[in-house]
Amino acid sequence: MTVDIVRDALLWCFIINMGLLLWWVMFFTLAHDWMYRFHGKWFKLSVAHFDAIHYAGMAFFKICIFLFNIVPYVALLIVG
């Protein structure tokens, strides 16, 4: 496996993961009430707690995307 293949794979992973994050943000924004009712059947959460969980999850996912996709991609750009 060459550096170019790994670099391309990391770039595609970044694109796919950012697409998933964008989908999550859009779904959370546009279908917030439905999501709250859907999850409210199983978990007794206030709206504020529900929002905090999702915002924290989105932030964690975004940090992981940068940590595991962008940082290695930039390192491979520098190296090779």
C-alpha positions as CSV (number, residue, x, y, z in Angstrom):
1,M,0.0,0.0,0.0
2,T,1.5,3.3,-1.0
3,V,1.3,6.7,0.7
4,D,-1.0,8.0,-2.0
5,I,-3.5,5.2,-1.5
6,V,-3.6,5.8,2.3
7,R,-3.9,9.6,1.7
8,D,-6.8,9.1,-0.7
9,A,-8.5,6.7,1.8
10,L,-8.1,9.3,4.6
11,L,-9.6,12.0,2.3
12,W,-12.6,9.8,1.5
13,C,-13.1,8.9,5.1
14,F,-13.1,12.6,5.9
15,I,-15.7,13.4,3.2
16,I,-17.9,10.5,4.3
17,N,-17.7,11.4,8.0
18,M,-18.4,15.1,7.4
19,G,-21.4,14.0,5.3
20,L,-22.6,11.9,8.3
21,L,-22.1,14.8,10.6
22,L,-23.9,17.2,8.3
23,W,-26.8,14.7,8.0
24,W,-26.9,14.5,11.9
25,V,-27.0,18.3,12.2
26,M,-29.6,18.7,9.6
27,F,-31.8,15.9,11.0
28,F,-31.4,17.3,14.5
29,T,-32.3,20.7,13.3
30,L,-35.2,19.9,11.0
31,A,-36.7,16.9,12.9
32,H,-35.9,17.9,16.5
33,D,-39.4,17.4,17.9
34,W,-39.8,14.0,16.2
35,M,-36.4,12.8,17.5
36,Y,-37.3,14.0,21.0
37,R,-40.6,12.1,21.0
38,F,-39.0,9.0,19.5
39,H,-36.2,8.8,22.1
40,G,-38.6,10.0,24.8
41,K,-40.4,6.7,24.6
42,W,-37.3,5.0,26.1
43,F,-35.5,7.7,28.0
44,K,-37.0,10.3,30.4
45,L,-35.0,13.3,29.3
46,S,-35.7,17.0,29.4
47,V,-35.4,18.9,26.1
48,A,-32.4,20.7,27.4
49,H,-30.7,17.5,28.4
50,F,-31.6,15.9,25.1
51,D,-30.1,18.9,23.2
52,A,-26.9,18.8,25.4
53,I,-26.4,15.1,24.7
54,H,-26.7,15.6,20.9
55,Y,-24.5,18.7,20.9
56,A,-21.8,16.9,22.9
57,G,-22.1,13.9,20.6
58,M,-21.7,16.1,17.5
59,A,-18.7,17.9,19.1
60,F,-17.0,14.5,20.0
61,F,-17.7,13.2,16.5
62,K,-16.2,16.3,14.9
63,I,-13.1,16.1,17.1
64,C,-12.7,12.4,16.2
65,I,-13.0,13.3,12.5
66,F,-10.2,15.8,12.7
67,L,-8.1,13.7,15.0
68,F,-8.3,10.4,13.0
69,N,-8.8,11.8,9.4
70,I,-7.4,15.2,9.0
71,V,-4.3,15.0,11.2
72,P,-3.0,11.8,9.5
73,Y,-3.9,13.2,6.1
74,V,-1.9,16.4,6.7
75,A,1.0,14.4,8.2
76,L,1.1,12.3,5.0
77,L,1.0,15.4,2.9
78,I,4.0,16.8,4.8
79,V,5.9,13.5,4.6
80,G,5.3,12.5,1.0
